Amino acid sequence: MCHEPVRSYQYRFHPPESSGFERCIGFAWCSGCRIYSGNMVYVPRKRVLVDALASLPADDRDQLLRKEAALVDYLDSRGIGQH
């Protein structure tokens, strides 16, 4: 056990008009030992989620969203998901 804090990040997968809008992707990871977990999570429709990938070009964003480990590395390297 490395005793590093666990970080987390959630993002919406479905568009607002979708009945699945509240079903989101959630990640939790340890910066120290690089172990992560990804799951479908419930986020209420009215809760606004920060889009940490908003500033990226569409191709870069799509690439990160297809590779969980790369997404976690990207978020971690920018200090996103700190508690």
PyMOL Python script that loads the backbone (N, CA, C, O; Angstrom):
from pymol import cmd

cmd.read_pdbstr("""\
ATOM      1  N   MET A   1       0.846  -1.170   0.000  1.00  0.00           N
ATOM      2  CA  MET A   1       0.000   0.000   0.000  1.00  0.00           C
ATOM      3  C   MET A   1       0.900   1.245   0.000  1.00  0.00           C
ATOM      4  O   MET A   1       1.833   1.335   0.798  1.00  0.00           O
ATOM      5  N   CYS A   2       0.625   2.185  -0.878  1.00  0.00           N
ATOM      6  CA  CYS A   2       1.508   3.341  -1.044  1.00  0.00           C
ATOM      7  C   CYS A   2       1.071   4.575  -0.249  1.00  0.00           C
ATOM      8  O   CYS A   2       1.849   5.520  -0.121  1.00  0.00           O
ATOM      9  N   HIS A   3      -0.137   4.590   0.280  1.00  0.00           N
ATOM     10  CA  HIS A   3      -0.659   5.688   1.103  1.00  0.00           C
ATOM     11  C   HIS A   3      -0.859   6.999   0.344  1.00  0.00           C
ATOM     12  O   HIS A   3      -0.954   8.056   0.967  1.00  0.00           O
ATOM     13  N   GLU A   4      -0.923   6.953  -0.962  1.00  0.00           N
ATOM     14  CA  GLU A   4      -1.249   8.141  -1.762  1.00  0.00           C
ATOM     15  C   GLU A   4      -2.766   8.338  -1.740  1.00  0.00           C
ATOM     16  O   GLU A   4      -3.504   7.361  -1.611  1.00  0.00           O
ATOM     17  N   PRO A   5      -3.247   9.571  -1.862  1.00  0.00           N
ATOM     18  CA  PRO A   5      -4.700   9.784  -1.899  1.00  0.00           C
ATOM     19  C   PRO A   5      -5.312   9.221  -3.186  1.00  0.00           C
ATOM     20  O   PRO A   5      -4.679   9.215  -4.242  1.00  0.00           O
ATOM     21  N   VAL A   6      -6.534   8.757  -3.072  1.00  0.00           N
ATOM     22  CA  VAL A   6      -7.264   8.259  -4.238  1.00  0.00           C
ATOM     23  C   VAL A   6      -7.904   9.453  -4.934  1.00  0.00           C
ATOM     24  O   VAL A   6      -8.525  10.299  -4.290  1.00  0.00           O
ATOM     25  N   ARG A   7      -7.750   9.513  -6.241  1.00  0.00           N
ATOM     26  CA  ARG A   7      -8.352  10.579  -7.048  1.00  0.00           C
ATOM     27  C   ARG A   7      -9.542  10.002  -7.806  1.00  0.00           C
ATOM     28  O   ARG A   7      -9.642   8.790  -7.999  1.00  0.00           O
ATOM     29  N   SER A   8     -10.431  10.873  -8.227  1.00  0.00           N
ATOM     30  CA  SER A   8     -11.592  10.395  -8.987  1.00  0.00           C
ATOM     31  C   SER A   8     -12.015  11.437 -10.017  1.00  0.00           C
ATOM     32  O   SER A   8     -11.713  12.625  -9.902  1.00  0.00           O
ATOM     33  N   TYR A   9     -12.717  10.947 -11.017  1.00  0.00           N
ATOM     34  CA  TYR A   9     -13.198  11.812 -12.100  1.00  0.00           C
ATOM     35  C   TYR A   9     -14.411  11.139 -12.726  1.00  0.00           C
ATOM     36  O   TYR A   9     -14.425   9.921 -12.905  1.00  0.00           O
ATOM     37  N   GLN A  10     -15.427  11.923 -13.058  1.00  0.00           N
ATOM     38  CA  GLN A  10     -16.609  11.417 -13.751  1.00  0.00           C
ATOM     39  C   GLN A  10     -16.881  12.269 -14.979  1.00  0.00           C
ATOM     40  O   GLN A  10     -16.644  13.477 -14.991  1.00  0.00           O
ATOM     41  N   TYR A  11     -17.386  11.605 -16.011  1.00  0.00           N
ATOM     42  CA  TYR A  11     -17.793  12.365 -17.193  1.00  0.00           C
ATOM     43  C   TYR A  11     -19.049  11.754 -17.787  1.00  0.00           C
ATOM     44  O   TYR A  11     -19.320  10.563 -17.636  1.00  0.00           O
ATOM     45  N   ARG A  12     -19.800  12.595 -18.462  1.00  0.00           N
ATOM     46  CA  ARG A  12     -21.048  12.152 -19.093  1.00  0.00           C
ATOM     47  C   ARG A  12     -20.738  11.478 -20.418  1.00  0.00           C
ATOM     48  O   ARG A  12     -19.900  11.936 -21.195  1.00  0.00           O
ATOM     49  N   PHE A  13     -21.430  10.393 -20.648  1.00  0.00           N
ATOM     50  CA  PHE A  13     -21.239   9.601 -21.857  1.00  0.00           C
ATOM     51  C   PHE A  13     -22.356   9.867 -22.867  1.00  0.00           C
ATOM     52  O   PHE A  13     -22.138   9.800 -24.077  1.00  0.00           O
ATOM     53  N   HIS A  14     -23.546  10.167 -22.364  1.00  0.00           N
ATOM     54  CA  HIS A  14     -24.729  10.370 -23.209  1.00  0.00           C
ATOM     55  C   HIS A  14     -25.077  11.859 -23.306  1.00  0.00           C
ATOM     56  O   HIS A  14     -24.794  12.619 -22.380  1.00  0.00           O
ATOM     57  N   PRO A  15     -25.687  12.280 -24.416  1.00  0.00           N
ATOM     58  CA  PRO A  15     -26.101  13.686 -24.563  1.00  0.00           C
ATOM     59  C   PRO A  15     -27.270  14.017 -23.624  1.00  0.00           C
ATOM     60  O   PRO A  15     -27.975  13.113 -23.176  1.00  0.00           O
ATOM     61  N   PRO A  16     -27.478  15.309 -23.326  1.00  0.00           N
ATOM     62  CA  PRO A  16     -28.530  15.716 -22.379  1.00  0.00           C
ATOM     63  C   PRO A  16     -29.933  15.224 -22.735  1.00  0.00           C
ATOM     64  O   PRO A  16     -30.741  14.976 -21.840  1.00  0.00           O
ATOM     65  N   GLU A  17     -30.228  15.083 -24.004  1.00  0.00           N
ATOM     66  CA  GLU A  17     -31.579  14.653 -24.390  1.00  0.00           C
ATOM     67  C   GLU A  17     -31.795  13.143 -24.227  1.00  0.00           C
ATOM     68  O   GLU A  17     -32.918  12.663 -24.381  1.00  0.00           O
ATOM     69  N   SER A  18     -30.753  12.408 -23.925  1.00  0.00           N
ATOM     70  CA  SER A  18     -30.831  10.955 -23.783  1.00  0.00           C
ATOM     71  C   SER A  18     -31.395  10.562 -22.418  1.00  0.00           C
ATOM     72  O   SER A  18     -31.138  11.226 -21.415  1.00  0.00           O
ATOM     73  N   SER A  19     -32.163   9.480 -22.394  1.00  0.00           N
ATOM     74  CA  SER A  19     -32.657   8.961 -21.114  1.00  0.00           C
ATOM     75  C   SER A  19     -31.501   8.397 -20.281  1.00  0.00           C
ATOM     76  O   SER A  19     -31.651   8.207 -19.074  1.00  0.00           O
ATOM     77  N   GLY A  20     -30.361   8.129 -20.905  1.00  0.00           N
ATOM     78  CA  GLY A  20     -29.193   7.619 -20.197  1.00  0.00           C
ATOM     79  C   GLY A  20     -28.233   8.704 -19.730  1.00  0.00           C
ATOM     80  O   GLY A  20     -27.110   8.402 -19.326  1.00  0.00           O
ATOM     81  N   PHE A  21     -28.662   9.970 -19.781  1.00  0.00           N
ATOM     82  CA  PHE A  21     -27.781  11.092 -19.436  1.00  0.00           C
ATOM     83  C   PHE A  21     -27.201  10.978 -18.026  1.00  0.00           C
ATOM     84  O   PHE A  21     -26.075  11.409 -17.781  1.00  0.00           O
ATOM     85  N   GLU A  22     -27.969  10.400 -17.101  1.00  0.00           N
ATOM     86  CA  GLU A  22     -27.511  10.290 -15.717  1.00  0.00           C
ATOM     87  C   GLU A  22     -26.546   9.123 -15.507  1.00  0.00           C
ATOM     88  O   GLU A  22     -25.941   9.000 -14.442  1.00  0.00           O
ATOM     89  N   ARG A  23     -26.404   8.275 -16.512  1.00  0.00           N
ATOM     90  CA  ARG A  23     -25.421   7.180 -16.442  1.00  0.00           C
ATOM     91  C   ARG A  23     -24.100   7.715 -16.974  1.00  0.00           C
ATOM     92  O   ARG A  23     -23.978   8.037 -18.156  1.00  0.00           O
ATOM     93  N   CYS A  24     -23.132   7.805 -16.104  1.00  0.00           N
ATOM     94  CA  CYS A  24     -21.844   8.411 -16.446  1.00  0.00           C
ATOM     95  C   CYS A  24     -20.719   7.404 -16.245  1.00  0.00           C
ATOM     96  O   CYS A  24     -20.921   6.332 -15.676  1.00  0.00           O
ATOM     97  N   ILE A  25     -19.540   7.764 -16.719  1.00  0.00           N
ATOM     98  CA  ILE A  25     -18.350   6.958 -16.507  1.00  0.00           C
ATOM     99  C   ILE A  25     -17.608   7.566 -15.324  1.00  0.00           C
ATOM    100  O   ILE A  25     -17.382   8.775 -15.276  1.00  0.00           O
ATOM    101  N   GLY A  26     -17.237   6.729 -14.383  1.00  0.00           N
ATOM    102  CA  GLY A  26     -16.490   7.190 -13.222  1.00  0.00           C
ATOM    103  C   GLY A  26     -15.187   6.427 -13.083  1.00  0.00           C
ATOM    104  O   GLY A  26     -15.151   5.209 -13.258  1.00  0.00           O
ATOM    105  N   PHE A  27     -14.130   7.134 -12.772  1.00  0.00           N
ATOM    106  CA  PHE A  27     -12.818   6.531 -12.543  1.00  0.00           C
ATOM    107  C   PHE A  27     -12.333   6.906 -11.154  1.00  0.00           C
ATOM    108  O   PHE A  27     -12.600   8.003 -10.665  1.00  0.00           O
ATOM    109  N   ALA A  28     -11.620   5.988 -10.527  1.00  0.00           N
ATOM    110  CA  ALA A  28     -10.900   6.258  -9.285  1.00  0.00           C
ATOM    111  C   ALA A  28      -9.531   5.620  -9.449  1.00  0.00           C
ATOM    112  O   ALA A  28      -9.413   4.518  -9.984  1.00  0.00           O
ATOM    113  N   TRP A  29      -8.484   6.323  -8.982  1.00  0.00           N
ATOM    114  CA  TRP A  29      -7.138   5.784  -9.148  1.00  0.00           C
ATOM    115  C   TRP A  29      -6.205   6.278  -8.058  1.00  0.00           C
ATOM    116  O   TRP A  29      -6.464   7.275  -7.384  1.00  0.00           O
ATOM    117  N   CYS A  30      -5.119   5.550  -7.912  1.00  0.00           N
ATOM    118  CA  CYS A  30      -4.053   5.915  -6.989  1.00  0.00           C
ATOM    119  C   CYS A  30      -2.874   6.406  -7.819  1.00  0.00           C
ATOM    120  O   CYS A  30      -2.379   5.688  -8.687  1.00  0.00           O
ATOM    121  N   SER A  31      -2.429   7.620  -7.553  1.00  0.00           N
ATOM    122  CA  SER A  31      -1.297   8.189  -8.293  1.00  0.00           C
ATOM    123  C   SER A  31      -0.003   7.443  -8.015  1.00  0.00           C
ATOM    124  O   SER A  31       0.874   7.368  -8.875  1.00  0.00           O
ATOM    125  N   GLY A  32       0.114   6.893  -6.822  1.00  0.00           N
ATOM    126  CA  GLY A  32       1.349   6.226  -6.438  1.00  0.00           C
ATOM    127  C   GLY A  32       1.532   4.861  -7.065  1.00  0.00           C
ATOM    128  O   GLY A  32       2.579   4.586  -7.652  1.00  0.00           O
ATOM    129  N   CYS A  33       0.534   4.002  -6.953  1.00  0.00           N
ATOM    130  CA  CYS A  33       0.706   2.632  -7.453  1.00  0.00           C
ATOM    131  C   CYS A  33       0.048   2.394  -8.810  1.00  0.00           C
ATOM    132  O   CYS A  33       0.120   1.288  -9.346  1.00  0.00           O
ATOM    133  N   ARG A  34      -0.596   3.427  -9.371  1.00  0.00           N
ATOM    134  CA  ARG A  34      -1.148   3.377 -10.731  1.00  0.00           C
ATOM    135  C   ARG A  34      -2.288   2.364 -10.897  1.00  0.00           C
ATOM    136  O   ARG A  34      -2.576   1.936 -12.015  1.00  0.00           O
ATOM    137  N   ILE A  35      -2.919   1.989  -9.818  1.00  0.00           N
ATOM    138  CA  ILE A  35      -4.078   1.104  -9.898  1.00  0.00           C
ATOM    139  C   ILE A  35      -5.309   1.984 -10.089  1.00  0.00           C
ATOM    140  O   ILE A  35      -5.464   3.000  -9.411  1.00  0.00           O
ATOM    141  N   TYR A  36      -6.191   1.589 -11.024  1.00  0.00           N
ATOM    142  CA  TYR A  36      -7.404   2.376 -11.253  1.00  0.00           C
ATOM    143  C   TYR A  36      -8.595   1.459 -11.475  1.00  0.00           C
ATOM    144  O   TYR A  36      -8.445   0.275 -11.775  1.00  0.00           O
ATOM    145  N   SER A  37      -9.766   2.026 -11.323  1.00  0.00           N
ATOM    146  CA  SER A  37     -11.011   1.314 -11.561  1.00  0.00           C
ATOM    147  C   SER A  37     -11.953   2.245 -12.308  1.00  0.00           C
ATOM    148  O   SER A  37     -12.028   3.436 -12.006  1.00  0.00           O
ATOM    149  N   GLY A  38     -12.665   1.704 -13.275  1.00  0.00           N
ATOM    150  CA  GLY A  38     -13.653   2.470 -14.018  1.00  0.00           C
ATOM    151  C   GLY A  38     -14.996   1.771 -13.978  1.00  0.00           C
ATOM    152  O   GLY A  38     -15.065   0.550 -14.117  1.00  0.00           O
ATOM    153  N   ASN A  39     -16.066   2.530 -13.789  1.00  0.00           N
ATOM    154  CA  ASN A  39     -17.413   1.970 -13.688  1.00  0.00           C
ATOM    155  C   ASN A  39     -18.441   2.944 -14.243  1.00  0.00           C
ATOM    156  O   ASN A  39     -18.170   4.131 -14.425  1.00  0.00           O
ATOM    157  N   MET A  40     -19.623   2.409 -14.505  1.00  0.00           N
ATOM    158  CA  MET A  40     -20.766   3.269 -14.787  1.00  0.00           C
ATOM    159  C   MET A  40     -21.254   3.772 -13.437  1.00  0.00           C
ATOM    160  O   MET A  40     -21.406   2.992 -12.497  1.00  0.00           O
ATOM    161  N   VAL A  41     -21.500   5.071 -13.340  1.00  0.00           N
ATOM    162  CA  VAL A  41     -21.956   5.668 -12.088  1.00  0.00           C
ATOM    163  C   VAL A  41     -23.162   6.558 -12.356  1.00  0.00           C
ATOM    164  O   VAL A  41     -23.336   7.072 -13.461  1.00  0.00           O
ATOM    165  N   TYR A  42     -23.984   6.733 -11.344  1.00  0.00           N
ATOM    166  CA  TYR A  42     -25.148   7.608 -11.449  1.00  0.00           C
ATOM    167  C   TYR A  42     -24.754   9.015 -11.011  1.00  0.00           C
ATOM    168  O   TYR A  42     -24.203   9.204  -9.927  1.00  0.00           O
ATOM    169  N   VAL A  43     -25.037   9.990 -11.855  1.00  0.00           N
ATOM    170  CA  VAL A  43     -24.837  11.404 -11.518  1.00  0.00           C
ATOM    171  C   VAL A  43     -26.148  12.112 -11.854  1.00  0.00           C
ATOM    172  O   VAL A  43     -26.584  12.072 -13.005  1.00  0.00           O
ATOM    173  N   PRO A  44     -26.782  12.756 -10.883  1.00  0.00           N
ATOM    174  CA  PRO A  44     -28.055  13.421 -11.151  1.00  0.00           C
ATOM    175  C   PRO A  44     -27.956  14.393 -12.331  1.00  0.00           C
ATOM    176  O   PRO A  44     -26.931  15.039 -12.550  1.00  0.00           O
ATOM    177  N   ARG A  45     -29.030  14.468 -13.060  1.00  0.00           N
ATOM    178  CA  ARG A  45     -29.107  15.312 -14.256  1.00  0.00           C
ATOM    179  C   ARG A  45     -28.722  16.769 -13.973  1.00  0.00           C
ATOM    180  O   ARG A  45     -28.089  17.415 -14.807  1.00  0.00           O
ATOM    181  N   LYS A  46     -29.098  17.277 -12.816  1.00  0.00           N
ATOM    182  CA  LYS A  46     -28.843  18.688 -12.494  1.00  0.00           C
ATOM    183  C   LYS A  46     -27.405  18.960 -12.042  1.00  0.00           C
ATOM    184  O   LYS A  46     -26.990  20.117 -11.973  1.00  0.00           O
ATOM    185  N   ARG A  47     -26.650  17.914 -11.737  1.00  0.00           N
ATOM    186  CA  ARG A  47     -25.263  18.132 -11.299  1.00  0.00           C
ATOM    187  C   ARG A  47     -24.382  18.409 -12.511  1.00  0.00           C
ATOM    188  O   ARG A  47     -24.362  17.633 -13.465  1.00  0.00           O
ATOM    189  N   VAL A  48     -23.661  19.511 -12.464  1.00  0.00           N
ATOM    190  CA  VAL A  48     -22.769  19.899 -13.559  1.00  0.00           C
ATOM    191  C   VAL A  48     -21.402  19.266 -13.320  1.00  0.00           C
ATOM    192  O   VAL A  48     -20.810  19.430 -12.253  1.00  0.00           O
ATOM    193  N   LEU A  49     -20.909  18.547 -14.318  1.00  0.00           N
ATOM    194  CA  LEU A  49     -19.590  17.928 -14.228  1.00  0.00           C
ATOM    195  C   LEU A  49     -18.574  18.774 -14.991  1.00  0.00           C
ATOM    196  O   LEU A  49     -18.867  19.283 -16.073  1.00  0.00           O
ATOM    197  N   VAL A  50     -17.393  18.918 -14.426  1.00  0.00           N
ATOM    198  CA  VAL A  50     -16.309  19.644 -15.085  1.00  0.00           C
ATOM    199  C   VAL A  50     -15.747  18.761 -16.193  1.00  0.00           C
ATOM    200  O   VAL A  50     -15.429  17.595 -15.961  1.00  0.00           O
ATOM    201  N   ASP A  51     -15.625  19.311 -17.388  1.00  0.00           N
ATOM    202  CA  ASP A  51     -15.061  18.570 -18.518  1.00  0.00           C
ATOM    203  C   ASP A  51     -13.569  18.872 -18.608  1.00  0.00           C
ATOM    204  O   ASP A  51     -13.163  19.888 -19.172  1.00  0.00           O
ATOM    205  N   ALA A  52     -12.767  17.986 -18.049  1.00  0.00           N
ATOM    206  CA  ALA A  52     -11.312  18.184 -18.017  1.00  0.00           C
ATOM    207  C   ALA A  52     -10.674  18.067 -19.393  1.00  0.00           C
ATOM    208  O   ALA A  52      -9.506  18.416 -19.565  1.00  0.00           O
ATOM    209  N   LEU A  53     -11.426  17.582 -20.371  1.00  0.00           N
ATOM    210  CA  LEU A  53     -10.888  17.400 -21.720  1.00  0.00           C
ATOM    211  C   LEU A  53     -11.392  18.464 -22.693  1.00  0.00           C
ATOM    212  O   LEU A  53     -11.088  18.400 -23.884  1.00  0.00           O
ATOM    213  N   ALA A  54     -12.145  19.424 -22.213  1.00  0.00           N
ATOM    214  CA  ALA A  54     -12.787  20.421 -23.074  1.00  0.00           C
ATOM    215  C   ALA A  54     -11.806  21.204 -23.937  1.00  0.00           C
ATOM    216  O   ALA A  54     -12.147  21.596 -25.054  1.00  0.00           O
ATOM    217  N   SER A  55     -10.611  21.435 -23.445  1.00  0.00           N
ATOM    218  CA  SER A  55      -9.648  22.250 -24.199  1.00  0.00           C
ATOM    219  C   SER A  55      -8.883  21.458 -25.262  1.00  0.00           C
ATOM    220  O   SER A  55      -8.129  22.037 -26.044  1.00  0.00           O
ATOM    221  N   LEU A  56      -9.073  20.161 -25.292  1.00  0.00           N
ATOM    222  CA  LEU A  56      -8.347  19.324 -26.257  1.00  0.00           C
ATOM    223  C   LEU A  56      -9.014  19.326 -27.626  1.00  0.00           C
ATOM    224  O   LEU A  56     -10.233  19.473 -27.721  1.00  0.00           O
ATOM    225  N   PRO A  57      -8.227  19.164 -28.683  1.00  0.00           N
ATOM    226  CA  PRO A  57      -8.816  18.951 -30.008  1.00  0.00           C
ATOM    227  C   PRO A  57      -9.649  17.659 -29.992  1.00  0.00           C
ATOM    228  O   PRO A  57      -9.344  16.732 -29.241  1.00  0.00           O
ATOM    229  N   ALA A  58     -10.677  17.606 -30.805  1.00  0.00           N
ATOM    230  CA  ALA A  58     -11.607  16.472 -30.812  1.00  0.00           C
ATOM    231  C   ALA A  58     -10.897  15.130 -30.977  1.00  0.00           C
ATOM    232  O   ALA A  58     -11.248  14.166 -30.297  1.00  0.00           O
ATOM    233  N   ASP A  59      -9.913  15.049 -31.859  1.00  0.00           N
ATOM    234  CA  ASP A  59      -9.204  13.781 -32.072  1.00  0.00           C
ATOM    235  C   ASP A  59      -8.457  13.334 -30.822  1.00  0.00           C
ATOM    236  O   ASP A  59      -8.489  12.156 -30.469  1.00  0.00           O
ATOM    237  N   ASP A  60      -7.788  14.263 -30.154  1.00  0.00           N
ATOM    238  CA  ASP A  60      -7.058  13.930 -28.925  1.00  0.00           C
ATOM    239  C   ASP A  60      -8.023  13.481 -27.833  1.00  0.00           C
ATOM    240  O   ASP A  60      -7.763  12.518 -27.111  1.00  0.00           O
ATOM    241  N   ARG A  61      -9.124  14.185 -27.730  1.00  0.00           N
ATOM    242  CA  ARG A  61     -10.150  13.851 -26.735  1.00  0.00           C
ATOM    243  C   ARG A  61     -10.694  12.447 -26.981  1.00  0.00           C
ATOM    244  O   ARG A  61     -10.777  11.640 -26.055  1.00  0.00           O
ATOM    245  N   ASP A  62     -11.065  12.154 -28.229  1.00  0.00           N
ATOM    246  CA  ASP A  62     -11.605  10.836 -28.569  1.00  0.00           C
ATOM    247  C   ASP A  62     -10.603   9.732 -28.278  1.00  0.00           C
ATOM    248  O   ASP A  62     -10.973   8.658 -27.804  1.00  0.00           O
ATOM    249  N   GLN A  63      -9.342   9.994 -28.561  1.00  0.00           N
ATOM    250  CA  GLN A  63      -8.292   9.005 -28.317  1.00  0.00           C
ATOM    251  C   GLN A  63      -8.173   8.689 -26.820  1.00  0.00           C
ATOM    252  O   GLN A  63      -8.061   7.524 -26.439  1.00  0.00           O
ATOM    253  N   LEU A  64      -8.198   9.707 -25.992  1.00  0.00           N
ATOM    254  CA  LEU A  64      -8.115   9.484 -24.550  1.00  0.00           C
ATOM    255  C   LEU A  64      -9.333   8.726 -24.028  1.00  0.00           C
ATOM    256  O   LEU A  64      -9.199   7.863 -23.161  1.00  0.00           O
ATOM    257  N   LEU A  65     -10.505   9.039 -24.542  1.00  0.00           N
ATOM    258  CA  LEU A  65     -11.721   8.385 -24.063  1.00  0.00           C
ATOM    259  C   LEU A  65     -11.796   6.920 -24.476  1.00  0.00           C
ATOM    260  O   LEU A  65     -12.574   6.157 -23.904  1.00  0.00           O
ATOM    261  N   ARG A  66     -11.002   6.523 -25.454  1.00  0.00           N
ATOM    262  CA  ARG A  66     -10.980   5.118 -25.882  1.00  0.00           C
ATOM    263  C   ARG A  66      -9.968   4.278 -25.102  1.00  0.00           C
ATOM    264  O   ARG A  66     -10.008   3.049 -25.159  1.00  0.00           O
ATOM    265  N   LYS A  67      -9.066   4.931 -24.377  1.00  0.00           N
ATOM    266  CA  LYS A  67      -8.007   4.209 -23.663  1.00  0.00           C
ATOM    267  C   LYS A  67      -8.010   4.635 -22.198  1.00  0.00           C
ATOM    268  O   LYS A  67      -7.519   5.710 -21.853  1.00  0.00           O
ATOM    269  N   GLU A  68      -8.567   3.784 -21.344  1.00  0.00           N
ATOM    270  CA  GLU A  68      -8.714   4.138 -19.933  1.00  0.00           C
ATOM    271  C   GLU A  68      -7.390   4.512 -19.272  1.00  0.00           C
ATOM    272  O   GLU A  68      -7.309   5.525 -18.578  1.00  0.00           O
ATOM    273  N   ALA A  69      -6.358   3.706 -19.482  1.00  0.00           N
ATOM    274  CA  ALA A  69      -5.069   3.968 -18.828  1.00  0.00           C
ATOM    275  C   ALA A  69      -4.493   5.313 -19.277  1.00  0.00           C
ATOM    276  O   ALA A  69      -3.934   6.052 -18.466  1.00  0.00           O
ATOM    277  N   ALA A  70      -4.627   5.629 -20.557  1.00  0.00           N
ATOM    278  CA  ALA A  70      -4.129   6.912 -21.069  1.00  0.00           C
ATOM    279  C   ALA A  70      -4.931   8.073 -20.476  1.00  0.00           C
ATOM    280  O   ALA A  70      -4.365   9.120 -20.163  1.00  0.00           O
ATOM    281  N   LEU A  71      -6.231   7.892 -20.321  1.00  0.00           N
ATOM    282  CA  LEU A  71      -7.072   8.932 -19.720  1.00  0.00           C
ATOM    283  C   LEU A  71      -6.652   9.184 -18.271  1.00  0.00           C
ATOM    284  O   LEU A  71      -6.497  10.331 -17.854  1.00  0.00           O
ATOM    285  N   VAL A  72      -6.471   8.111 -17.515  1.00  0.00           N
ATOM    286  CA  VAL A  72      -6.052   8.252 -16.122  1.00  0.00           C
ATOM    287  C   VAL A  72      -4.683   8.932 -16.046  1.00  0.00           C
ATOM    288  O   VAL A  72      -4.477   9.807 -15.205  1.00  0.00           O
ATOM    289  N   ASP A  73      -3.754   8.544 -16.909  1.00  0.00           N
ATOM    290  CA  ASP A  73      -2.429   9.185 -16.938  1.00  0.00           C
ATOM    291  C   ASP A  73      -2.550  10.683 -17.231  1.00  0.00           C
ATOM    292  O   ASP A  73      -1.897  11.505 -16.588  1.00  0.00           O
ATOM    293  N   TYR A  74      -3.390  11.024 -18.204  1.00  0.00           N
ATOM    294  CA  TYR A  74      -3.588  12.432 -18.574  1.00  0.00           C
ATOM    295  C   TYR A  74      -4.150  13.226 -17.391  1.00  0.00           C
ATOM    296  O   TYR A  74      -3.629  14.285 -17.043  1.00  0.00           O
ATOM    297  N   LEU A  75      -5.212  12.706 -16.781  1.00  0.00           N
ATOM    298  CA  LEU A  75      -5.843  13.396 -15.659  1.00  0.00           C
ATOM    299  C   LEU A  75      -4.873  13.536 -14.489  1.00  0.00           C
ATOM    300  O   LEU A  75      -4.784  14.591 -13.862  1.00  0.00           O
ATOM    301  N   ASP A  76      -4.153  12.458 -14.207  1.00  0.00           N
ATOM    302  CA  ASP A  76      -3.226  12.460 -13.081  1.00  0.00           C
ATOM    303  C   ASP A  76      -2.080  13.444 -13.298  1.00  0.00           C
ATOM    304  O   ASP A  76      -1.665  14.135 -12.367  1.00  0.00           O
ATOM    305  N   SER A  77      -1.575  13.505 -14.517  1.00  0.00           N
ATOM    306  CA  SER A  77      -0.442  14.393 -14.806  1.00  0.00           C
ATOM    307  C   SER A  77      -0.822  15.869 -14.666  1.00  0.00           C
ATOM    308  O   SER A  77       0.046  16.727 -14.506  1.00  0.00           O
ATOM    309  N   ARG A  78      -2.115  16.156 -14.725  1.00  0.00           N
ATOM    310  CA  ARG A  78      -2.585  17.531 -14.588  1.00  0.00           C
ATOM    311  C   ARG A  78      -3.192  17.811 -13.215  1.00  0.00           C
ATOM    312  O   ARG A  78      -3.743  18.885 -12.974  1.00  0.00           O
ATOM    313  N   GLY A  79      -3.085  16.842 -12.331  1.00  0.00           N
ATOM    314  CA  GLY A  79      -3.598  17.034 -10.975  1.00  0.00           C
ATOM    315  C   GLY A  79      -5.103  17.056 -10.886  1.00  0.00           C
ATOM    316  O   GLY A  79      -5.660  17.571  -9.916  1.00  0.00           O
ATOM    317  N   ILE A  80      -5.774  16.505 -11.885  1.00  0.00           N
ATOM    318  CA  ILE A  80      -7.238  16.492 -11.909  1.00  0.00           C
ATOM    319  C   ILE A  80      -7.728  15.323 -11.066  1.00  0.00           C
ATOM    320  O   ILE A  80      -7.169  14.227 -11.118  1.00  0.00           O
ATOM    321  N   GLY A  81      -8.766  15.567 -10.297  1.00  0.00           N
ATOM    322  CA  GLY A  81      -9.339  14.515  -9.478  1.00  0.00           C
ATOM    323  C   GLY A  81      -8.781  14.471  -8.070  1.00  0.00           C
ATOM    324  O   GLY A  81      -9.007  13.500  -7.348  1.00  0.00           O
ATOM    325  N   GLN A  82      -8.062  15.493  -7.669  1.00  0.00           N
ATOM    326  CA  GLN A  82      -7.517  15.513  -6.315  1.00  0.00           C
ATOM    327  C   GLN A  82      -8.629  15.752  -5.320  1.00  0.00           C
ATOM    328  O   GLN A  82      -9.585  16.481  -5.585  1.00  0.00           O
ATOM    329  N   HIS A  83      -8.485  15.128  -4.180  1.00  0.00           N
ATOM    330  CA  HIS A  83      -9.469  15.334  -3.101  1.00  0.00           C
ATOM    331  C   HIS A  83      -8.914  16.253  -2.074  1.00  0.00           C
ATOM    332  O   HIS A  83      -9.584  16.553  -1.087  1.00  0.00           O
TER     333      HIS A  83
END
""", "prot")
cmd.dss("prot")
cmd.show_as("cartoon", "prot")
cmd.util.cbc("prot")
cmd.orient("prot")
